[in-house]
Amino acid sequence: MSEEKDVRELIIIGGGPAGYTAALYAARANLNPLVIEGVTFGGQLMITSDVENYPGYPEGVLGPEMMRDFRAQAGRFGAEYLTDDVTSVDFSERPFRIDVGDDAYFAEAVIVATGATNRKLGLPSEQALQGKGVSYCAVCDAAFFREKEIVVVGGGDSAMEEATFLTKFATKVTIVHRREDFRASQIMLDRARANDRIEWVTNAVVDEVIGGEDQKVTGVNLRDVNTNEITQIPADGLFVAIGHDPNTSLFLDQLDHDEAGYLVTKPRSTETNIEGVFAAGDVADHTYRQAVTAAGTGTMAALDAERWLTARQGHPEAALTAPRA
């Protein structure tokens, strides 16, 4: 790269519903965004089979196919893509610097949309049956398990919430937890315990996910943590609800974040504590974590960035979202 900086108006870090939607809006606003989408672009939708709860796909759509649609639509309006991983960022001065290996990229504004990652059990059988009965999102996949028996792994609020929601569809939900005591809040625990469709197995962990000849989940092997005894129980699905980790390690020393590592934005905005840096999607949302909400905040981030850039250029009234009284 030459010593003279090639400074872009906007760089988007992350390729998923938030990043691609931000790119679409930014490209249509003639900001010529560069999307550094990462090697594993597309976010969690790339490991999701059928998506039936996103507007505009009445017959449902495969997660990877939907992400390709998002990506192509933004590309149609001029968004550029770099399929590589950001290795470091410097938001201490403008233009902001984003390093990808030995290459440096500079921008007046940055949108962080790196998403979050589901915590996994780490079992080869879990990976092999992912999307074939193994799921990490009840809201996304519960409707595929009508009149089925399901196992939910976890002991926190997320596990209780997922299990309770799944009882709207499944005939039986078994919560498996490695300890006798639960981390869930008392109200969430009481709600789950009051549900007669939920059964409980404590002091046990999933040792293996069992798949049938059709390569779909048919059961799980549970290992007693005290005796190491293995018990197999039938199940049509396994929902892993042991938490999420935001992909924020690159930004924690520069951007404000909560105790769990999620980026903190200003109220009713996608602005971070650094002027000109915005955050969108699951990287700043540990509540909803849906493709449609991520896309919504991607829209917000692009509009916020455009308004910020036009204000710096001295004509704020030209932004799609002009300053409001």
Salt bridges, closest charged atoms under 4 A:
GLU37 OE2 - ARG71 NH2 2.78
GLU80 OE1 - ARG8 NH2 3.04
ASP99 OD1 - ARG97 NE 2.77
GLU108 OE1 - ARG312 NH2 3.48
GLU149 OE1 - LYS172 NZ 3.94
GLU199 OE1 - LYS172 NZ 3.84
ASP207 OD1 - ARG223 NE 3.58
ASP245 OD1 - ARG119 NH2 2.94
ASP258 OD2 - HIS286 NE2 3.41
GLU271 OE1 - LYS266 NZ 3.70
ASP304 OD1 - ARG307 NH2 3.67
